[in-house]
């Protein structure tokens, strides 16, 4: 009979012991998949907790935390892609892309005071946990924009427009097609004469905090647009032929609808002075992504944000 691995202390196994267990179970996994797969996942779940706890202890000892490589576990600062650092306020581990464990190094609170779940079955993802964090309407948009600086942008993979019509430009080959809206190239644009809309799809459901849009201005300098996530309106206002970040209340979704309406859009002016407006005759979009570091011009700070609304 194989003797059980002895515990290193009263609080449980050490990280090294857990990593060894994962390695052994991984070898045994093909022998009895149904028997061992759940156990392997549970050990990863426990190992992630050990790493987070050890990271807090390291910070209290003025040492930089070391996050071990555990299969299917990603360590970061909660809500960002930054690695764990003692200067931050919330360490996170995403286990199997479906379970989020968070700890505050300053006070040891787990999952914002709710405590860590007892099992993977009762655990929620980091996206779901973050949605809970933003359950109330955002009031400090400047601070919100700063929180996005260390997130990664996500590009779209599919696009479908209700019309495709090349704009009256010297090079008509670079405008018209709906695919030009998501090709990560601002020198090409999807265009259509008059009011039009386009559905652009992300690779998977994503926690969307901001939408980045741009176009070259071959058809229009400014247009009044509406933005929808999976059919729900999230923002509207002026989009110009320059990169603009639309900050929105966080929402989980996959498809964004960009819709141009023939309503007045801000063409020039400042937030403090009178503005000039225009009504677009063409719909255009040359670049789109979600999240990532916001650009200077947002729907909460730009000169053309007079008519902008967030829902």
C-alpha positions as CSV (number, residue, x, y, z in Angstrom):
1,X,0.0,0.0,0.0
2,X,1.3,3.5,-0.9
3,X,1.6,5.7,2.1
4,X,-0.1,9.1,1.8
5,X,2.1,12.2,1.2
6,X,2.8,13.7,4.7
7,X,1.5,17.2,5.3
8,X,4.2,19.8,5.7
9,X,2.2,21.7,8.3
10,X,-1.2,21.9,9.9
11,X,-2.5,24.2,7.2
12,X,-2.1,21.7,4.3
13,X,0.3,20.6,1.7
14,X,3.2,22.7,0.5
15,X,3.3,24.0,-3.1
16,X,6.1,21.6,-4.1
17,X,4.0,18.7,-2.8
18,X,1.0,19.9,-4.8
19,X,3.0,20.3,-8.0
20,X,4.3,16.7,-7.6
21,X,0.8,15.5,-7.1
22,X,-0.3,17.2,-10.3
23,X,2.5,15.6,-12.2
24,X,1.8,12.1,-10.9
25,X,-2.0,12.5,-11.5
26,X,-1.3,13.7,-15.0
27,X,0.7,10.5,-15.8
28,X,-2.1,8.4,-14.3
29,X,-4.8,10.4,-16.1
30,X,-4.9,8.3,-19.4
31,X,-5.4,5.1,-17.3
32,X,-8.6,6.3,-15.7
33,X,-9.7,9.6,-17.2
34,X,-13.1,9.9,-15.4
35,X,-11.5,8.9,-12.1
36,X,-8.6,11.2,-12.1
37,X,-9.6,14.3,-14.1
38,X,-11.7,15.8,-11.4
39,X,-9.0,15.2,-8.8
40,X,-6.3,16.8,-11.0
41,X,-8.5,19.9,-11.4
42,X,-9.1,20.1,-7.7
43,X,-5.4,19.9,-7.0
44,X,-4.9,22.9,-9.4
45,X,-7.6,24.7,-7.5
46,X,-5.8,24.1,-4.2
47,X,-2.4,24.9,-5.6
48,X,-3.6,28.3,-6.9
49,X,-4.7,29.1,-3.4
50,X,-1.3,28.2,-2.0
51,X,0.5,30.4,-4.5
52,X,-1.7,33.4,-3.7
53,X,-1.3,32.9,0.1
54,X,2.5,32.6,-0.4
55,X,2.6,35.7,-2.5
56,X,0.9,37.7,0.3
57,X,3.4,36.3,2.8
58,X,6.3,37.3,0.5
59,X,5.0,40.9,0.2
60,X,4.8,41.1,4.0
61,X,8.4,40.0,4.2
62,X,9.4,42.7,1.6
63,X,10.1,40.0,-1.0
64,X,8.8,39.9,-4.6
65,X,6.2,37.1,-5.0
66,X,7.1,34.2,-7.3
67,X,4.2,32.6,-9.1
68,X,4.8,29.0,-9.9
69,X,3.8,27.6,-13.3
70,X,0.6,25.5,-12.7
71,X,-1.1,24.1,-15.8
72,X,-4.4,25.8,-16.6
73,X,-3.9,28.5,-13.9
74,X,-3.2,32.2,-14.8
75,X,-1.9,34.6,-12.1
76,X,-2.3,38.4,-12.5
77,X,-3.5,41.6,-10.9
78,X,-7.3,41.3,-10.8
79,X,-8.9,42.9,-13.8
80,X,-5.7,43.4,-15.8
81,X,-3.0,41.4,-17.6
82,X,-0.2,42.6,-15.2
83,X,1.8,40.0,-13.3
84,X,1.4,39.9,-9.5
85,X,3.2,42.7,-7.7
86,X,3.3,43.9,-4.1
87,X,2.4,47.4,-5.2
88,X,-1.1,46.3,-6.3
89,X,-4.2,45.7,-4.3
90,X,-5.7,42.5,-5.6
91,X,-3.9,39.3,-6.6
92,X,-5.9,36.9,-8.8
93,X,-5.7,33.4,-10.1
94,X,-8.0,32.2,-12.9
95,X,-8.2,28.4,-12.7
96,X,-9.3,26.4,-15.8
97,X,-10.7,29.6,-17.2
98,X,-13.8,29.3,-15.0
99,X,-12.8,29.9,-11.4
100,X,-11.5,33.2,-10.0
101,X,-9.6,33.4,-6.7
102,X,-8.7,36.9,-5.4
103,X,-6.8,38.0,-2.4
104,X,-6.0,41.5,-1.1
105,X,-2.4,41.6,0.1
106,X,-3.1,44.5,2.5
107,X,-5.7,42.7,4.6
108,X,-5.8,39.1,3.4
109,X,-9.5,39.4,2.4
110,X,-10.5,36.7,-0.2
111,X,-12.8,37.4,-3.1
112,X,-13.5,40.9,-1.7
113,X,-14.7,39.6,1.6
114,X,-16.9,36.8,0.4
115,X,-14.1,34.2,0.9
116,X,-12.8,31.6,-1.5
117,X,-15.3,29.0,-2.7
118,X,-15.0,25.4,-1.4
119,X,-15.0,23.8,-4.8
120,X,-14.7,24.5,-8.5
121,X,-18.4,23.8,-8.9
122,X,-19.3,26.8,-6.8
123,X,-16.7,29.1,-8.2
124,X,-17.2,31.9,-10.7
125,X,-14.9,33.3,-13.5
126,X,-12.9,36.5,-13.1
127,X,-15.2,38.1,-15.7
128,X,-18.3,37.3,-13.6
129,X,-16.6,38.5,-10.4
130,X,-15.6,41.7,-12.1
131,X,-19.2,42.3,-13.3
132,X,-20.3,42.0,-9.7
133,X,-17.6,44.6,-8.8
134,X,-19.2,47.0,-11.3
135,X,-22.8,46.3,-10.4
136,X,-23.3,50.0,-9.6
137,X,-23.1,52.7,-12.3
138,X,-19.6,54.0,-12.9
139,X,-19.1,57.6,-11.6
140,X,-15.4,58.2,-11.9
141,X,-14.7,57.7,-15.6
142,X,-11.1,59.0,-15.4
143,X,-10.2,56.4,-12.8
144,X,-12.0,53.8,-14.9
145,X,-10.0,54.7,-17.9
146,X,-6.8,54.3,-15.9
147,X,-7.8,50.9,-14.8
148,X,-7.9,49.8,-18.5
149,X,-4.3,50.8,-19.2
150,X,-3.0,47.3,-18.4
151,X,-5.6,45.3,-20.2
152,X,-5.2,43.7,-23.6
153,X,-7.2,44.7,-26.7
154,X,-9.3,42.0,-28.5
155,X,-9.9,42.2,-32.2
156,X,-13.0,41.1,-34.0
157,X,-13.1,38.0,-36.3
158,X,-16.4,38.4,-38.2
159,X,-18.3,41.2,-39.8
160,X,-21.7,41.5,-41.5
161,X,-23.1,44.7,-42.8
162,X,-26.6,45.5,-44.2
163,X,-24.9,47.1,-47.2
164,X,-21.5,47.5,-48.8
165,X,-20.9,50.5,-51.1
166,X,-17.5,51.9,-52.1
167,X,-17.1,55.6,-51.1
168,X,-16.3,58.2,-53.7
169,X,-12.6,58.2,-53.2
170,X,-9.6,58.1,-55.6
171,X,-8.9,54.5,-54.6
172,X,-12.3,52.8,-54.3
173,X,-10.5,49.5,-53.8
174,X,-9.9,50.3,-50.1
175,X,-13.5,51.0,-49.1
176,X,-16.8,49.2,-49.2
177,X,-16.3,45.7,-47.9
178,X,-17.5,44.8,-44.4
179,X,-14.3,42.9,-43.7
180,X,-12.4,46.2,-44.0
181,X,-14.0,47.3,-40.6
182,X,-12.1,44.5,-38.7
183,X,-8.8,44.0,-40.7
184,X,-6.8,46.0,-38.1
185,X,-5.9,48.5,-40.9
186,X,-7.1,52.0,-40.7
187,X,-6.2,52.6,-44.4
188,X,-9.2,50.5,-45.4
189,X,-12.8,51.1,-44.4
190,X,-16.2,49.6,-44.6
191,X,-18.5,52.2,-46.2
192,X,-22.1,52.6,-47.2
193,X,-24.2,55.5,-48.5
194,X,-26.7,56.8,-46.0
195,X,-27.8,55.3,-42.7
196,X,-26.4,51.8,-42.2
197,X,-25.2,49.3,-39.6
198,X,-22.6,46.5,-39.2
199,X,-22.4,43.6,-36.8
200,X,-18.8,42.8,-35.7
201,X,-18.2,39.6,-33.8
202,X,-15.6,38.7,-31.2
203,X,-14.0,35.3,-31.0
204,X,-15.9,34.5,-27.8
205,X,-18.1,36.1,-25.2
206,X,-15.9,38.8,-23.5
207,X,-16.2,41.2,-20.6
208,X,-16.3,44.4,-22.6
209,X,-15.3,47.6,-20.8
210,X,-14.5,49.8,-23.8
211,X,-14.8,49.9,-27.6
212,X,-12.1,51.5,-29.8
213,X,-13.2,52.8,-33.2
214,X,-11.5,54.6,-36.1
215,X,-11.8,55.3,-39.8
216,X,-9.7,57.2,-42.4
217,X,-12.4,59.7,-43.3
218,X,-12.6,58.9,-47.0
219,X,-16.4,59.3,-46.8
220,X,-17.2,61.3,-43.7
221,X,-15.3,63.5,-41.1
222,X,-17.9,63.0,-38.4
223,X,-21.0,60.9,-37.9
224,X,-23.6,60.3,-35.1
225,X,-23.4,56.6,-34.1
226,X,-25.0,54.1,-31.8
227,X,-23.2,51.1,-30.2
228,X,-25.0,47.9,-29.2
229,X,-23.6,44.8,-27.4
230,X,-25.7,41.7,-28.2
231,X,-28.6,43.9,-29.1
232,X,-28.4,46.2,-26.0
233,X,-27.6,49.8,-26.6
234,X,-24.5,50.9,-24.6
235,X,-23.5,54.3,-26.0
236,X,-24.2,56.9,-28.7
237,X,-22.7,60.1,-29.9
238,X,-20.1,61.5,-32.3
239,X,-17.5,59.3,-34.0
240,X,-14.9,61.2,-36.1
241,X,-12.1,60.2,-38.5
242,X,-9.8,59.7,-35.6
243,X,-9.3,56.9,-33.0
244,X,-11.8,57.2,-30.2
245,X,-12.3,55.0,-27.2
246,X,-15.9,54.5,-26.0
247,X,-15.9,53.8,-22.3
248,X,-19.0,51.8,-21.3
249,X,-20.5,50.2,-18.3
250,X,-18.9,46.7,-18.3
251,X,-21.0,44.1,-20.0
252,X,-20.4,40.5,-21.2
253,X,-21.1,40.0,-24.9
254,X,-19.9,38.8,-28.3
255,X,-21.4,40.9,-31.0
256,X,-21.2,44.7,-31.3
257,X,-23.5,46.6,-33.7
258,X,-22.2,49.9,-35.1
259,X,-25.0,52.0,-36.4
260,X,-24.9,55.4,-38.1
261,X,-27.9,57.7,-37.8
262,X,-28.4,60.9,-39.8
263,X,-28.4,63.2,-36.8
264,X,-26.1,66.1,-35.9
265,X,-22.5,65.1,-35.0
266,X,-19.8,67.4,-33.6
267,X,-17.4,68.4,-36.4
268,X,-15.3,71.0,-34.6
269,X,-15.2,73.1,-31.4
270,X,-14.3,72.4,-27.8
271,X,-16.1,71.3,-24.7
272,X,-16.0,74.9,-23.5
273,X,-16.9,76.7,-26.7
274,X,-19.5,76.6,-29.4
275,X,-19.4,73.7,-31.8
276,X,-20.1,73.1,-35.4
277,X,-22.2,70.1,-36.3
278,X,-22.9,68.2,-39.5
279,X,-25.1,65.4,-40.6
280,X,-23.3,62.5,-42.2
281,X,-24.2,61.2,-45.7
282,X,-22.0,58.1,-45.5
283,X,-21.4,55.4,-42.9
284,X,-17.8,54.4,-42.4
285,X,-15.7,52.2,-40.1
286,X,-12.0,51.3,-40.6
287,X,-10.9,49.8,-37.2
288,X,-12.5,48.2,-34.2
289,X,-11.3,46.5,-31.0
290,X,-12.5,46.1,-27.4
291,X,-10.6,46.9,-24.2
292,X,-6.9,47.7,-24.1
293,X,-5.3,51.1,-23.2
294,X,-7.7,53.9,-24.1
295,X,-6.6,56.6,-26.5
296,X,-6.6,60.3,-25.5
297,X,-10.0,60.9,-27.1
298,X,-12.8,59.2,-25.2
299,X,-16.6,59.7,-25.0
300,X,-15.9,61.2,-21.5
301,X,-13.1,63.6,-22.4
302,X,-12.9,64.4,-26.1
303,X,-13.8,67.8,-27.7
304,X,-16.5,66.0,-29.7
305,X,-18.2,64.3,-26.7
306,X,-21.0,66.9,-26.2
307,X,-23.7,64.6,-27.4
308,X,-22.2,61.4,-26.2
309,X,-24.2,59.2,-23.9
310,X,-23.5,56.0,-22.0
311,X,-26.3,53.6,-21.0
